[in-house]
Amino acid sequence: MNDVQTGTQELSERVEDRGDEGTTARPGTSTDCPACEARGKPVKPVTLEALVAPGALARVGRREGWRFCPSPACEVAYFNAETGQRVVKSEVSVRIGAKESAPPHPVCY
């Protein structure tokens, strides 16, 4: 194998090892929702602070490492695989369009 092929193969292996949104889950953690196993999408702390109801937000504590569960059938809105915590739809202060089956359907979330 020549240098170009070796470099290409190494790059390909590194890309395959990356998790959702370019983050890699640490050993013992998962990027999948613990309730439905859908692939969670990383969310920034500001998202939790803006959308999670105050009572649930107080319970959340640590703001890093949270993910959004996009499955419409799942009651979990956000989860943290490292801590095991979950925030369900009823603890979010706005309707989550991707999880709603009844109108009105918010266009963006």
Residue pairs with C-beta under 8 A, 6 or more apart in sequence:
1 9
17 24
18 24
19 25
19 31
20 31
20 39
20 40
20 41
20 42
21 41
21 42
23 31
23 42
25 31
25 81
26 82
29 65
29 81
29 82
30 81
31 39
31 40
31 67
31 81
32 38
32 39
32 40
32 81
33 39
33 40
33 67
33 69
33 71
33 74
33 76
33 79
34 76
34 79
34 81
34 84
34 86
35 69
35 74
35 75
35 76
35 79
35 86
36 69
36 71
36 73
36 74
36 76
38 69
38 70
38 71
38 74
39 70
40 67
40 68
40 69
40 70
40 79
40 81
41 67
41 68
41 70
42 66
42 67
42 68
43 66
43 67
43 68
43 78
45 63
45 64
45 66
47 66
47 68
48 57
48 60
48 63
48 66
48 78
48 87
49 57
49 63
51 92
51 93
51 94
52 60
52 78
52 87
52 91
52 92
52 93
53 91
53 92
53 93
55 91
56 87
56 91
59 85
60 66
60 80
60 85
60 87
61 83
61 85
62 80
62 83
65 80
65 81
65 82
65 83
66 78
66 79
66 80
67 78
67 79
67 80
67 81
68 77
68 78
69 76
69 77
69 78
69 79
70 98
70 99
71 99
72 98
72 99
72 100
72 101
74 99
75 88
75 89
75 90
76 86
76 87
76 88
76 89
77 87
77 88
77 89
77 91
77 92
77 96
77 99
78 86
78 87
78 92
79 85
79 86
79 87
80 86
89 96
89 99
94 106
94 109
95 104
95 106
96 106
96 109
97 105
97 106
97 107
97 108
97 109
98 109
100 106
